[in-house]
Amino acid sequence: MTKDIKNIVIVGGGSAGWLVASILAARFKPSDLGIRVTLVESPNVPSVGVGEGTWPSMRTTLKNIGISEAEFIRECDASLKQGTWFKDWVDVGDTPYYHPFSLPEGFDSVNLAEHWLAGTAGDISFAEAVTPQFSVCENGRAPKQIGIPNYAYTVNYGYHLDAGKFAGLLTRNATQHLNVKHISADVTGVLSDAEGYITAVQTEQMGEVSGDLFIDCTGFQSLLLGQHYKVPLTSQQHHLFNNAAVAVQVPYADQNDSIAATTRSTAQTNGWVWDIGLQNRRGVGHVFSTDYQSPQETEQKLDEYLKHTGRPEGLSGLSPRLLEFEPGYREQFWVKNCLAIGLSAGFIEPLEASALVLIELSANALADRMPRDRDAMQIIAKRFNAEFLGRWRQIIDFLKLHYVLSSRSDSRYWRDNRLASSIPDTLRENLSLWQTQPPWYHDDLRRDDMFPAASYQYVLYGMGFKTNSALHTLRDDDVQRELAIRLFSETRKKAQRFGQHLPPNRYLMDQVRTQDFAPV
């Protein structure tokens, strides 16, 4: 008789473990399936943290697990992120461009990219032409007002957050409100049955912890999937060269300093720098490849960056941290009754903050398809592996796009990133297609793609990619052109209106310290 799935054991805490525990517990509470969630977390292993930027999907996740937005912002030193600002990616000294979270106006009705390429919007950047969020970000405005309810918005947004504080909030909420059982213990071994299924993890402090389904959230160690099941990592360093970062926490010179509305990504000679604004500090880091630059050289570059961005003393008095990783993902994510989520499943550079959203997607996919027994699990695991292999490949294509489109030639790093041998075949195929037609909503093969066609448009045309506008005849009729003209005009009007009514990011965060958002 096949074994029913009732007890879910998550091994590992941090953002990954507690997000998974929260999503599953919230989904099956109350539940007639009898599913119980237990999380085993070492008291001696510090959380790595997968980064401090989220996608807009995090709003839905937080709402579903019962955390109010104001509480989250206060507890996690969070701020509101509206996308990413890119500098020096096209070439040194270029005009920055945005990848905002809001879709172009009327995205499901007309492809504004075609009409922008034809010059209908005038001589302005693509993002400025198609979304008022460009103006909101340029002026440092927040995406909403205090009078707007939890998780609602004027323009789309995600968050910047303190990963350690986030894990703490998730822990309290999951144990106090979602009935997640928390076991603080070090895992010392894995026990399996005759068929190779895990039956329990052995812990030093609490003995055996039994379960029917085990979620590996043990970070880079990958204790269950990597070490126990010996599932290897598929390296992607031949596509994405970066394998290290020097990260540092930077206090504001003045606690009233403005908070950036976006993640700021500034390309460097051999890599790039992220710069995110929380309420009480900036999180800054230089991503690089050890094949092209040493950690010591990277610290020097980071020191120079800080001196040019509001901290005259640079790294002096700070404690930069070196993080090293092998860019890639596991050959399989789900083996027998073990599913890896988070760093245990894989990691690549945080260029578009995909780590946390992969955790959300994985946990929701599991909740949606929760197997009733081992027979069903085999089928579901096979489909999960195929789906998330596709997601990882899509992420790699999208990140590589930023490097392929760059015109920088000031170092071997940038020149090598454009070598044909380093470009995935699928990306090369799409670039060929996009030379004759821009990506669009109806061209997406899947509605749940991680990066919609709009994301590709923002990067392609932000970085000066050339699509032959003379070939845009199939959808270029008078009705579409008139609609495009109207949408370009509405974008300008909204930009002006939002600039008048939306508060600065810092002002809204200060308001949230003492009051909640409006009730629904």
CORNORMO-V443989 format. One record per residue. N is the residue number from 1. RES is the residue in one small letter. SS is DSSP state (H for helix, E for strand, C for the rest). PSI is psi in whole degrees, -180 to 180 (none if undefined). OMEGA is omega in degrees with one decimal (* if undefined). Layout:
# CORNORMO-V443989
N_RES_SS_PSI_OMEGA ; N_RES_SS_PSI_OMEGA
This chain:
# CORNORMO-V443989
1_m_C_130_-177.6 ; 2_t_C_151_-174.1 ; 3_k_C_129_177.2 ; 4_d_E_153_179.2 ; 5_i_C_107_-178.6 ; 6_k_C_-40_-174.2 ; 7_n_E_116_178.0 ; 8_i_E_124_178.7 ; 9_v_E_120_176.8 ; 10_i_E_123_-179.7 ; 11_v_E_113_-178.0 ; 12_g_C_140_-179.3 ; 13_g_C_-125_-177.5 ; 14_g_H_-169_-179.5 ; 15_s_H_-42_-176.9 ; 16_a_H_-56_-176.3 ; 17_g_H_-45_-175.8 ; 18_w_H_-29_172.6 ; 19_l_H_-47_179.7 ; 20_v_H_-47_179.5 ; 21_a_H_-43_-177.6 ; 22_s_H_-45_-178.2 ; 23_i_H_-44_-179.5 ; 24_l_H_-45_-177.9 ; 25_a_H_-39_178.8 ; 26_a_H_-37_-178.2 ; 27_r_H_-36_-175.0 ; 28_f_C_29_177.2 ; 29_k_C_121_-11.0 ; 30_p_C_155_-175.8 ; 31_s_C_138_174.8 ; 32_d_C_5_178.9 ; 33_l_C_-12_179.4 ; 34_g_C_26_-177.8 ; 35_i_C_132_178.8 ; 36_r_E_143_-177.6 ; 37_v_E_126_177.0 ; 38_t_E_137_176.9 ; 39_l_E_125_177.8 ; 40_v_E_120_-174.1 ; 41_e_E_130_178.7 ; 42_s_C_134_175.9 ; 43_p_C_-4_-173.1 ; 44_n_C_-1_-178.7 ; 45_v_C_114_179.7 ; 46_p_C_149_178.6 ; 47_s_C_135_176.9 ; 48_v_C_-41_-174.0 ; 49_g_C_127_-175.7 ; 50_v_C_11_-178.9 ; 51_g_C_175_-172.8 ; 52_e_C_18_178.7 ; 53_g_E_140_178.1 ; 54_t_C_166_170.1 ; 55_w_C_168_177.7 ; 56_p_C_-22_179.5 ; 57_s_H_-25_-178.9 ; 58_m_H_-27_177.8 ; 59_r_H_-45_179.2 ; 60_t_H_-41_179.6 ; 61_t_H_-49_-179.0 ; 62_l_H_-41_178.6 ; 63_k_H_-44_-176.3 ; 64_n_H_-29_-178.7 ; 65_i_C_7_169.1 ; 66_g_C_26_177.7 ; 67_i_C_128_178.8 ; 68_s_C_150_-176.0 ; 69_e_H_-42_-179.3 ; 70_a_H_-41_177.7 ; 71_e_H_-45_179.2 ; 72_f_H_-47_-178.4 ; 73_i_H_-43_-179.6 ; 74_r_H_-44_-173.8 ; 75_e_H_-28_-172.0 ; 76_c_C_15_179.9 ; 77_d_C_33_-170.3 ; 78_a_C_158_170.5 ; 79_s_E_172_-173.4 ; 80_l_E_125_-176.7 ; 81_k_E_128_-177.3 ; 82_q_C_11_179.7 ; 83_g_E_-155_-178.9 ; 84_t_E_139_177.5 ; 85_w_E_127_-176.1 ; 86_f_E_130_179.6 ; 87_k_E_137_176.0 ; 88_d_C_17_176.7 ; 89_w_C_-36_178.1 ; 90_v_C_-49_175.0 ; 91_d_C_165_-179.5 ; 92_v_C_129_179.4 ; 93_g_C_17_-177.2 ; 94_d_C_173_172.3 ; 95_t_C_125_-178.2 ; 96_p_C_156_174.6 ; 97_y_E_164_-177.6 ; 98_y_E_144_161.2 ; 99_h_E_89_-177.6 ; 100_p_E_163_-179.8 ; 101_f_C_-24_-179.5 ; 102_s_C_141_175.2 ; 103_l_C_157_171.8 ; 104_p_C_150_178.6 ; 105_e_C_138_177.1 ; 106_g_C_33_-170.1 ; 107_f_C_-31_-179.0 ; 108_d_C_2_-177.8 ; 109_s_C_-36_-176.9 ; 110_v_C_144_177.5 ; 111_n_C_94_-177.4 ; 112_l_H_-22_179.0 ; 113_a_H_-40_179.3 ; 114_e_H_-44_-175.7 ; 115_h_H_-31_173.3 ; 116_w_H_-43_178.5 ; 117_l_H_-32_179.3 ; 118_a_C_-2_176.4 ; 119_g_C_9_-175.7 ; 120_t_C_-30_-177.7 ; 121_a_C_-6_-176.4 ; 122_g_C_-171_-174.3 ; 123_d_C_69_176.2 ; 124_i_C_164_-177.8 ; 125_s_C_159_-178.2 ; 126_f_H_-50_-178.1 ; 127_a_H_-41_179.1 ; 128_e_H_-35_-176.7 ; 129_a_H_-32_-167.3 ; 130_v_H_-14_-179.9 ; 131_t_C_136_176.5 ; 132_p_C_-12_-180.0 ; 133_q_H_-27_175.3 ; 134_f_H_-50_-178.2 ; 135_s_H_-39_178.5 ; 136_v_H_-45_-179.4 ; 137_c_H_-43_-179.4 ; 138_e_H_-34_-177.2 ; 139_n_C_9_176.1 ; 140_g_C_29_-177.9 ; 141_r_E_155_175.9 ; 142_a_C_160_-178.1 ; 143_p_C_2_-179.0 ; 144_k_C_175_174.9 ; 145_q_C_164_-179.6 ; 146_i_C_-24_-179.9 ; 147_g_C_-2_177.8 ; 148_i_C_138_-175.6 ; 149_p_E_165_173.8 ; 150_n_C_129_171.2 ; 151_y_C_-3_171.5 ; 152_a_C_167_-174.4 ; 153_y_C_162_169.7 ; 154_t_C_-47_170.7 ; 155_v_C_151_-170.3 ; 156_n_C_149_-178.5 ; 157_y_C_158_168.7 ; 158_g_E_-145_-176.2 ; 159_y_E_157_157.9 ; 160_h_E_140_-175.0 ; 161_l_C_162_172.9 ; 162_d_C_113_-172.2 ; 163_a_H_-38_179.2 ; 164_g_H_-45_178.7 ; 165_k_H_-34_178.6 ; 166_f_H_-45_178.3 ; 167_a_H_-38_178.3 ; 168_g_H_-43_178.4 ; 169_l_H_-44_179.1 ; 170_l_H_-40_179.3 ; 171_t_H_-50_-178.2 ; 172_r_H_-44_-177.8 ; 173_n_H_-41_-177.3 ; 174_a_H_-41_-177.2 ; 175_t_H_-34_-176.2 ; 176_q_H_-29_-172.6 ; 177_h_H_-18_-175.1 ; 178_l_C_6_175.4 ; 179_n_C_31_173.6 ; 180_v_C_130_177.6 ; 181_k_E_127_-176.5 ; 182_h_E_121_177.2 ; 183_i_E_119_178.5 ; 184_s_E_104_-175.5 ; 185_a_C_155_177.7 ; 186_d_C_128_177.8 ; 187_v_E_127_-178.1 ; 188_t_E_-11_-179.0 ; 189_g_E_168_-179.8 ; 190_v_E_131_-179.5 ; 191_l_E_137_-177.4 ; 192_s_E_160_175.4 ; 193_d_C_-174_-175.2 ; 194_a_C_-24_-179.5 ; 195_e_C_1_178.5 ; 196_g_C_3_177.6 ; 197_y_C_140_177.2 ; 198_i_E_132_177.1 ; 199_t_E_-28_-178.8 ; 200_a_E_159_167.8 ; 201_v_E_138_177.7 ; 202_q_E_130_179.3 ; 203_t_E_155_-178.2 ; 204_e_C_-41_-172.4 ; 205_q_C_-29_-170.9 ; 206_m_C_10_178.8 ; 207_g_E_-146_-177.5 ; 208_e_E_138_173.2 ; 209_v_E_109_-174.7 ; 210_s_E_156_178.0 ; 211_g_C_173_178.6 ; 212_d_C_-30_178.2 ; 213_l_E_130_-177.0 ; 214_f_E_129_179.1 ; 215_i_E_120_-178.6 ; 216_d_E_106_176.1 ; 217_c_C_40_-174.9 ; 218_t_C_17_174.5 ; 219_g_H_-152_-176.5 ; 220_f_H_-24_178.8 ; 221_q_H_-36_-177.0 ; 222_s_C_60_-173.0 ; 223_l_H_-38_-175.6 ; 224_l_H_-60_-175.1 ; 225_l_H_-46_-176.4 ; 226_g_H_-51_-174.5 ; 227_q_H_-44_-177.9 ; 228_h_H_-49_-177.5 ; 229_y_C_-5_175.8 ; 230_k_C_34_176.6 ; 231_v_C_118_-174.6 ; 232_p_C_162_175.0 ; 233_l_E_131_175.1 ; 234_t_E_105_-176.5 ; 235_s_E_142_176.3 ; 236_q_C_20_-176.3 ; 237_q_C_-16_175.3 ; 238_h_C_-18_174.9 ; 239_h_C_-50_-178.5 ; 240_l_C_109_-168.0 ; 241_f_C_-28_-171.2 ; 242_n_C_134_-179.1 ; 243_n_C_17_-179.6 ; 244_a_E_164_176.1 ; 245_a_E_147_169.4 ; 246_v_E_119_-174.6 ; 247_a_E_151_-177.7 ; 248_v_E_149_174.8 ; 249_q_E_127_-172.2 ; 250_v_E_116_178.3 ; 251_p_E_152_174.6 ; 252_y_C_146_175.1 ; 253_a_C_-34_178.9 ; 254_d_C_131_-177.6 ; 255_q_C_-4_173.9 ; 256_n_C_5_177.3 ; 257_d_C_149_-179.9 ; 258_s_C_153_176.9 ; 259_i_C_125_-178.6 ; 260_a_C_142_-178.5 ; 261_a_C_-11_-177.4 ; 262_t_C_166_162.0 ; 263_t_E_139_178.5 ; 264_r_E_121_-178.2 ; 265_s_E_115_-177.4 ; 266_t_E_118_-179.2 ; 267_a_E_145_178.8 ; 268_q_E_-180_-177.5 ; 269_t_C_-38_-179.7 ; 270_n_C_62_180.0 ; 271_g_E_-150_-179.6 ; 272_w_E_161_-179.1 ; 273_v_E_132_168.8 ; 274_w_E_150_-179.7 ; 275_d_E_111_-178.8 ; 276_i_E_146_-178.5 ; 277_g_E_116_169.4 ; 278_l_C_-174_-178.9 ; 279_q_C_-39_-172.3 ; 280_n_C_-4_-179.6 ; 281_r_E_171_169.8 ; 282_r_E_144_169.8 ; 283_g_E_118_-173.6 ; 284_v_E_140_177.7 ; 285_g_E_150_179.1 ; 286_h_E_114_176.9 ; 287_v_E_138_-176.9 ; 288_f_E_174_175.3 ; 289_s_C_129_179.2 ; 290_t_C_-11_175.2 ; 291_d_C_-16_-174.6 ; 292_y_C_-20_-175.1 ; 293_q_C_141_-179.5 ; 294_s_C_161_174.7 ; 295_p_H_-37_179.6 ; 296_q_H_-44_177.1 ; 297_e_H_-36_179.3 ; 298_t_H_-41_176.5 ; 299_e_H_-39_178.4 ; 300_q_H_-42_179.3 ; 301_k_H_-39_179.0 ; 302_l_H_-38_176.6 ; 303_d_H_-45_178.3 ; 304_e_H_-41_-179.8 ; 305_y_H_-46_-178.9 ; 306_l_H_-38_179.9 ; 307_k_H_-25_179.7 ; 308_h_C_-2_-176.4 ; 309_t_C_40_169.7 ; 310_g_C_3_176.0 ; 311_r_C_91_-175.1 ; 312_p_C_-29_-178.8 ; 313_e_C_-2_176.7 ; 314_g_C_-133_-178.2 ; 315_l_C_-7_-178.7 ; 316_s_C_128_179.4 ; 317_g_C_-2_179.7 ; 318_l_C_170_-178.0 ; 319_s_C_82_179.4 ; 320_p_C_147_-176.8 ; 321_r_E_131_177.8 ; 322_l_E_125_175.3 ; 323_l_E_127_178.3 ; 324_e_E_144_-177.8 ; 325_f_C_157_172.6 ; 326_e_C_113_-178.4 ; 327_p_C_123_179.9 ; 328_g_E_-174_-178.6 ; 329_y_E_162_-178.6 ; 330_r_E_149_178.0 ; 331_e_C_-34_172.8 ; 332_q_C_151_179.4 ; 333_f_C_-24_-177.0 ; 334_w_E_115_177.9 ; 335_v_E_130_-177.4 ; 336_k_C_-119_179.6 ; 337_n_C_33_179.6 ; 338_c_E_124_178.6 ; 339_l_E_126_177.8 ; 340_a_E_133_178.1 ; 341_i_C_139_-179.1 ; 342_g_H_-149_-175.6 ; 343_l_H_-26_178.6 ; 344_s_H_-21_177.8 ; 345_a_C_-25_-179.9 ; 346_g_E_168_178.9 ; 347_f_E_139_170.7 ; 348_i_C_169_-174.0 ; 349_e_C_149_-172.9 ; 350_p_C_40_-173.4 ; 351_l_C_-40_178.9 ; 352_e_C_27_172.8 ; 353_a_C_49_-175.9 ; 354_s_C_-9_-173.0 ; 355_a_H_-51_-178.1 ; 356_l_H_-36_-179.1 ; 357_v_H_-30_175.1 ; 358_l_H_-35_175.6 ; 359_i_H_-46_178.3 ; 360_e_H_-48_-178.5 ; 361_l_H_-42_-178.8 ; 362_s_H_-46_-178.8 ; 363_a_H_-40_179.3 ; 364_n_H_-37_176.9 ; 365_a_H_-41_177.3 ; 366_l_H_-45_-179.6 ; 367_a_H_-40_-179.7 ; 368_d_H_-32_-172.0 ; 369_r_C_25_-174.6 ; 370_m_C_117_-178.3 ; 371_p_C_141_177.9 ; 372_r_C_-30_-177.6 ; 373_d_E_180_-175.5 ; 374_r_H_-33_178.9 ; 375_d_H_-45_177.8 ; 376_a_H_-34_-177.6 ; 377_m_H_-39_-179.2 ; 378_q_H_-42_-179.1 ; 379_i_H_-46_-178.6 ; 380_i_H_-40_178.9 ; 381_a_H_-43_179.2 ; 382_k_H_-45_-178.8 ; 383_r_H_-38_177.2 ; 384_f_H_-46_-179.2 ; 385_n_H_-43_-179.7 ; 386_a_H_-43_-178.8 ; 387_e_H_-46_-174.4 ; 388_f_H_-21_168.1 ; 389_l_H_-43_176.1 ; 390_g_H_-38_179.3 ; 391_r_H_-44_178.8 ; 392_w_H_-42_-180.0 ; 393_r_H_-35_177.9 ; 394_q_H_-40_176.7 ; 395_i_H_-45_-178.2 ; 396_i_H_-43_177.0 ; 397_d_H_-45_-175.4 ; 398_f_H_-42_178.9 ; 399_l_H_-42_-179.8 ; 400_k_H_-31_178.9 ; 401_l_H_-40_-178.6 ; 402_h_H_-38_-178.3 ; 403_y_H_-39_-177.8 ; 404_v_H_-35_-177.1 ; 405_l_C_-13_-177.8 ; 406_s_C_145_175.8 ; 407_s_C_4_-177.1 ; 408_r_C_138_177.8 ; 409_s_C_21_-176.0 ; 410_d_C_-2_177.9 ; 411_s_C_161_176.8 ; 412_r_H_-30_179.0 ; 413_y_H_-50_-177.8 ; 414_w_H_-37_178.8 ; 415_r_H_-43_-179.6 ; 416_d_H_-31_-179.9 ; 417_n_H_-17_178.8 ; 418_r_C_2_177.7 ; 419_l_C_138_-177.7 ; 420_a_H_-33_-177.9 ; 421_s_H_-18_-179.0 ; 422_s_H_-3_-175.7 ; 423_i_C_124_177.5 ; 424_p_C_145_-178.2 ; 425_d_H_-40_-178.5 ; 426_t_H_-37_178.1 ; 427_l_H_-42_179.2 ; 428_r_H_-39_178.5 ; 429_e_H_-44_179.8 ; 430_n_H_-40_179.0 ; 431_l_H_-38_176.8 ; 432_s_H_-42_178.8 ; 433_l_H_-41_-175.8 ; 434_w_H_-11_174.1 ; 435_q_C_-22_-178.4 ; 436_t_C_-17_176.6 ; 437_q_C_137_-179.7 ; 438_p_C_150_175.0 ; 439_p_C_153_179.7 ; 440_w_C_167_-178.4 ; 441_y_H_-51_-175.1 ; 442_h_H_-9_178.9 ; 443_d_H_-12_179.3 ; 444_d_C_132_178.2 ; 445_l_C_-28_-179.1 ; 446_r_C_139_179.9 ; 447_r_C_-18_-178.0 ; 448_d_C_21_175.7 ; 449_d_C_146_-179.3 ; 450_m_C_-38_-179.3 ; 451_f_C_111_178.5 ; 452_p_C_169_180.0 ; 453_a_H_-32_179.8 ; 454_a_H_-38_179.7 ; 455_s_H_-43_177.0 ; 456_y_H_-40_178.7 ; 457_q_H_-46_-177.9 ; 458_y_H_-41_-179.5 ; 459_v_H_-46_-179.2 ; 460_l_H_-53_-172.5 ; 461_y_H_-18_169.6 ; 462_g_H_-30_-177.6 ; 463_m_C_11_171.5 ; 464_g_C_21_178.1 ; 465_f_C_142_-177.2 ; 466_k_C_117_170.3 ; 467_t_C_132_-174.8 ; 468_n_C_100_-175.4 ; 469_s_H_-21_179.4 ; 470_a_H_-19_-177.8 ; 471_l_H_1_-177.2 ; 472_h_C_71_-176.1 ; 473_t_C_-23_-174.0 ; 474_l_C_-38_-177.5 ; 475_r_C_10_-174.0 ; 476_d_C_66_175.9 ; 477_d_C_174_-175.0 ; 478_d_H_-38_-179.1 ; 479_v_H_-45_179.3 ; 480_q_H_-40_-179.2 ; 481_r_H_-43_178.5 ; 482_e_H_-38_177.6 ; 483_l_H_-41_179.1 ; 484_a_H_-44_178.8 ; 485_i_H_-43_-179.8 ; 486_r_H_-41_-179.5 ; 487_l_H_-38_175.4 ; 488_f_H_-41_179.5 ; 489_s_H_-42_179.2 ; 490_e_H_-34_177.6 ; 491_t_H_-44_178.9 ; 492_r_H_-41_-179.3 ; 493_k_H_-42_178.4 ; 494_k_H_-41_-179.5 ; 495_a_H_-43_179.2 ; 496_q_H_-42_-178.5 ; 497_r_H_-44_-179.8 ; 498_f_H_-35_178.9 ; 499_g_H_-28_-179.3 ; 500_q_H_-31_-169.7 ; 501_h_H_-25_-178.2 ; 502_l_C_137_-177.6 ; 503_p_C_163_171.8 ; 504_p_E_153_-179.0 ; 505_n_H_-48_-178.9 ; 506_r_H_-41_-178.3 ; 507_y_H_-44_-179.7 ; 508_l_H_-41_179.0 ; 509_m_H_-36_176.1 ; 510_d_H_-38_177.5 ; 511_q_H_-42_-176.1 ; 512_v_H_-23_178.0 ; 513_r_C_-28_-173.6 ; 514_t_C_-6_-179.6 ; 515_q_C_161_-179.9 ; 516_d_C_165_172.0 ; 517_f_C_164_-176.8 ; 518_a_E_145_176.3 ; 519_p_C_155_179.3 ; 520_v_C_none_*
